[in-house]
Amino acid sequence: MPHRTTIIAEAGVNHNGELSLAKNLVDAASKAGADYVKFQTFKADRIVTRSASKASYQKTGLTDNESQYEMLKKIELSEEDHLELLKYSESRNVKFLSTAFDLESLDFLKRLGLKLFKIPSGEITNRPFLERVGAFRQKVILSTGISSMEEIREALDVLITAGTKKTDITILHCTSEYPAPMSEVNLRAMLSIRDTFDVDVGYSDHTMGIEIPIAAVAQGASVIEKHFTLDRKMPGPDHLASLVPDELYQMVAAIRNVESAMGDGIKKPAPSEMRNRDIVRKSIVASRDITKGELFSSENLTTKRPGTGISPMKLPHILGTPSPRSFSKDELIVL
């Protein structure tokens, strides 16, 4: 059976703090066929100082003067919102997932019953955060944007030392720019991570379009994460670098097609192509009339379709032998 890629539709904060909008994002993820719809769990008071500025990609033009704290405060989801979204996701047959950004939020997600914990790129050097996740002894997805191989090694060691099995950890290659330039994706780094640390790998994509996640699946990604929104023109930090629902649907469909196409790696005729074999291959035929007893030669033999007769690969064994009977021009040679 082909390997099935886990596809995480990253709603993130593209709900703009509105529960109804978050539910619409769940609907879109479900319709697209994603395995998970993922949000973000945090309290602005716990993760950012009041004076921290926004990243350049978070400045939409309308709110350039607000601080990162002010921006995040407006898009928090309450605990009640999380409970509602968890239930709603179950009703829509898509799994609920959320990324925590502080210790209290991690504990809250644990109480919600989550069995999979996503560590965002920004927390890869946050030892207390990594230790808390590792102590949960659950499945972990670790994003590695802005990271070196040594930082990945250190984070992996912390998670394992804290109690999480290495086989339960998937590491995502990622370029933490929004949108990420194609020239800086460095998709081969995903394979370097796999080979260096002997772990399952995947790809968290911030490029525009869907071709890079598809390419990552062809290279062996076991997890794909991709931001999506209902409308790229909405105000908010992540909308511009997100897919719209139709694009998310196309990405999931393309990934499933690539999975199906990967196969088992054994080169053999496919069942569907066998009916074409005799049509496209050739046989040894008489290039002119041949009399009985005449020696077969390059002057009286040629190769033509269909491939229902003697294979041209047998030609060296036939040349110089006597014809067992007469053959007309274009007749397949039969011995």
C-alpha positions, 0 to 999 in steps of 0.5 A: 500500500502507498504511504499516506501523508498526514496533511495538516490544514493550518488555520492558525489565527486566520479566524481573526478571533471569531469563533464563527470564522474558525468553524468556517475554516474547519468546514473548508479543511474538512471539505478539502480532505485534510487529516487535521485542522490546526489552530494556535493556542496562546495568551498574549500576556504569556508569550510576548512583551508589551513593547515587542514589534511585529514581524514585517509580514505581520504588518498589513498596512492597516495596523502597522502601528500596533504592537505584536502584543496588541495584535495577538490579544485580539486573536486569542481563542478562549478555552470555551472556543477550543472546546467548541472547535474540538467538538465541531471538528469531530462532527465534520470528520477532521481531527482537531489540532492546535499549536501551543506557545506557552506552558499553560497552553500546553497543559490545557491542550493535554487536558483537552485530550490531544495525543499529538503535539506540534512544536512551532519553529520559534520554540525549538530553543525553548528548553522548558517548553521542549521538556514539558512536551517531552514529558507528555510522552505523546507523538510530537511534530517539531518544526525547524524554521530558522534552525541549524542542524545543531539546534535540531539535534539539541531539541531532539535530545531534550525531547527524548531525555524528557521521555518521548520516544524517538520513533514518535517524533516527526521533524518538519523542514521549514523556511520561516518567512511569509511567503517564503522565497522559492530560492530559499526553500532548500527542500533537500534539507528535509532529506538531510534531516532524515538521514542525519537523525534517522527520523520521520520527516515532513515539510511545513510550507510557507511558499505561495502555491501548492507545488512545493508541498507536492514535491516534498511528498514525492521526496518522502515527506510523511507530514505536510502542513500548509496555512489556509484562509477563507480570503487572502484579503482579510486583515490579519498577519497570516492571510496573505501567505495562505491558500484559499479553500479551492487551492487547499482542495487542489493541494490535497488531491494532488498529494493523494495522486502523488502518493498513489503514483509512488508505487513500490519501486519494483519495475515491472509492467503495470496491468493497464499497459499490458494490453498495449504491449503487442501493439507497440512492440515489433516482431521479426517479419519478411522484408520480401518474399522468402522461399523455403530453405533460403537462409535468413539474412538482413536482406530478407528480414526486418522488424515491424509491428505488431509484437505477436511474433518472434521478438527482434531480440532473437534475431542473432539466433535466426540469421544464417538459418534456413527458412522452414517454409516460404514467407510472403513479404510482411509476414511474421516469421514463425519457426 
